[in-house]
């Protein structure tokens, strides 16, 4: 249609002749990888759950002591004394 002479390459200058050589293709690949990495990071950050540190593990003896106190097998003073012994 518009012929600007023999120096314009294929498709009258609208093809892969200018700026899309090997270096241009590498630039586009890098841009594509950066976009994909940004999307992955965004999805992971939006779906990440707030992970709190695990609570300290309680001893089995303390759990049994609390159950005995809850059932009324021991009184408060005995519970507090035994709890202090277990935690020391």
C-alpha positions, 0 to 999 in steps of 0.5 A: 500500500505505502511503499517507502522503499527497499529499506523498510523490511517486511510488511512495510516496517510493521513486522519483526524488523525493528526492535524485535530482534533477539535482544527485543525478544529477550526483553519481552521474555523477561517482562513476561516472567516478571508479570507472572512472578508478580501475579504469583506473589500477589495470589500467595500474599492474598491467600496466606493465612496469618500464622501465629506461633504455636502455643507452648505445649502443656504437660499431660500432668497439668491437664490431668490436674485441671480435670481432677480439680474440675471434677471436684476430686481435689480442693483449690489449695491442693490444686494450686500447690500441685500446679506450682510443683508441676510448673517449677 
